[in-house]
Amino acid sequence: MVLPGSNFTPDVQKRIPTFPVEWDDSVDPKGPEFMNTITTITAVAGKKQAVALPGSEKPGYSAVYRNAHNPKKLVSVVHPNLRCTDDLFSATVKANPNSLCLGERQYNQVTKTWGPYTFQTYSEIDERVSHLSSGIINLVEKHAHQDPHKEQYTVGLYGPNSRNWVLTDLAANRTAVTPVALYDTLGPESTKYIVNLTNMPIIFASIAHIPYLLSAKKEMPTLKVIVSLNELEDPEYWEHPGHSKRDVLNAWAESVGVTLYSFTDVEDSGKHIPRKHRKPTADDIFTINFTSGTTGNPKGVILRHSAIAAGVTIIKYNDFFDQADTDAYLSFLPLAHIYERCNIHGMLSSGIKVGFIRGDITKLFEDMVMLKPTLVCGVPRIWNKMCTGIRTSTIEAPGKIGEITREAFEAKIKHLRATGESKHPKYDKVWTDNLRKSLGFENAKVLNSGSAPLAAENIDLMRCALGIKFSEGYGLTETTSGISVSNTHDNHSGSVGPITPTTEVCLRDLPELGYSINDKPNPRGEIMLRGPQVFHGYYKNEEETVKALEPDGWFHTGDVGMIDDIGRIYIIDRVKNMFKLAQGEYVAPERIEAFYSSASSLISQVFIDGNSFEIFLVAVIGVNPEPYCTLLKNKLNLEVSPTDVDALTASFKRKDARVEVLRQITQDIKSAGLKGFELIKNVQLFIEPLSPANGTLTPTLKIKRPDCRRYFNSVTSEMYQEGPLLDLSQNKNKI
């Protein structure tokens, strides 16, 4: 069954390779289908983690690398019988029916407090998925006049992480429906674009998004049904008949030609009118995941069930869990992004209980303390902020606390480098144990970072401060999330680990940017990927599909990478983001931004810019108020409250404040080994200058560099007119 618009012309289709169904050599194809772990790949010092395939080089391209664990084939499934998400989930239900599955915290209207997590079991969730799946079929036949057994169609998901969000995802995939996530921060125009492009008849939306969808209905003619992910009635409160929340929304929906249902309505429909589900195949579309992009309309990345099955397989190669009832995962990264969605399917295929945050990211660590997760997956912005908090409250703190924790850190970093062990018999008691408890990390076995590079200094800080293994991964929407992950037994920091057993990698020469596969000591170039996790084209967009995929199936990531002598991958920068300074030096801004963000507790955000008419770099910096105010007091004897926005904003205009910030961050970055032309020479200060709201960040919080340049054009022009802050005797550096 094919989703209309997902087919390509024969010439384009040839660029999308197919791969045989392969499983790890340790798996018995006639044995149990459910496995917490296939086999743990353990890094051994000096031993290759990925190997180059002999004779695989070709002009302009490096050798092809595969994971050293299984270089003869690309693994695509956990077990030969598990080829789609419903196979994986059903195998878990069969093996662990009474294990806890999905949980949330309930708000008590009387006490005005949040209670503990309450969970439903895997068998209970499975039953609800079957009912909801039948309910979706009933909706489609009644309102969209489509036969769900003959035609694949899309269902929208528009809301924050929740149990009902995941239930809908599982239910849609059980009957070969394609769920499409709509981003909270994608913006109204992109939402309308996606709904119309995919001919979406049904959207499951949080109650906060329903008014927008109803107001925009005239511009989304295919939309027939909205299902509220939240309950439309609150049993705790009496509402006047005809004027209740549900009555008002129903009347509005009816006036624009939309039928409104509650989540319970759809679930009950499927319970009372059960339907036969058409099981998806590996070739059916699991989702169309729209990338935020930096220009124009978002691109719809087609990911088949075969891709998500391969993506889930990666998790089974790591010892993230203890296989105990205490194993838990807290879902707080947006489910609209493939990173978290793949994480969730990985957890559910491993029998792990998943709890959801309440929706308020500022209360993240309150939920963390309540759940005590075993694995914590985050992104650099989360980890960098946490590191800033650790530094300012411990090793950079005045008095006895700072003295003790600095001593602890120095001892633990030496111990880590000498033994590879992040735990310490003495200093865990005086520093680490209390810190872990305050963050909810008592049971945490592994911390993982994805989405963007994280500086080695912050990884080492977290390993020492928390005594927890840390791994960093790399992947894209087009590769169904991660295709490399650093081994938790390898305490080297800075790489994203070797290519996983599901994918192969090579590097493409970039002579115009000064990167070559013949560079010493290690080859460098654009990262190229191929394997069962790689996407199957952009939805209804052959032009972009051809740009992204080579005729032999290799995917252009647009990322510049290096592969070291034992096969670990390092992310250097983005191909399109690099620029040249007037003296001819190429600058990789993302790499430099990552160094500054991790090295200095003063920085919460940084955008670095330059061009071919200037010989130095300038930066727009979002400051962390507390360390910034401490700096002002110590260096300028200036008292400013971290919570006084007006006073902070006024201080940003003072040149002496900007000079002291630049002086401090230059000192902080000293050990990073940056070249002189890579150092920031002038800064302007703000509070959170970058955001999706002003168009400078994508919904995944990546810098939209062309938009930033336009948005901050007058700011950067002023800095260049002023010249370097720390040496104003220089000329204006114009040519």
Secondary structure, DSSP 4 states (H G I P E B T S, - for coil): ---TT----HHHHTTS--------TT--TTS-S--S-S------TTS-SEEEPTT--BTTB---EEETTSTTS----SSTT--SHHHHHHHHHHH-TTSEEEEEEEEETTTTEEEEEEEEEHHHHHHHHHHHHHHHHHHIIIII---TTT---EEEEESSS-HHHHHHHHHHHHTT-EEEE--SSS-HHHHHHHHHHTT--EEEE-TTTHHHHHHTGGG-TT--EEEESS-SS-TTS---TTSSHHHHHHHHHHHTT-EEEEHHHHHHHHHHS-----PPPTTSEEEEEEE--SSSSPEEEEEEHHHHHHHHHHHTTS----SSTT-EEEE-S-TTSHHHHHHHHHHHTTT-EEEE--S-GGGHHHHHHHH--SEEEE-HHHHHHHHHHHIIIIIT-SHHHHHHHHHHHHHHHHHHHHHS----TTHIIIIIHHHHHHHT-TT--EEEE-SS---HHHHHHHHHHH--EEEEEEEEGGGTEEEEE--TT----S---SBPTT-EEEEE-BGGGTB-TT-SSS-EEEEEEESTTS---BTT-HHHHHHHB-TTS-EEEEEEEEE-TTS-EEEEEETTT-EE-TTS-EE-HHHHHHHHHHH-TTEEEEEEE--TT-SSEEEEEEE-HHHHHHHHHHHH-----TT-HHHHHHHHT-HHHHHHHHHHHHHHTGGG---GGGSEEEEEEESS---GGGTSB-TT--B-HHHHHHHTHHHHHHHHHH--SS-TTS-----
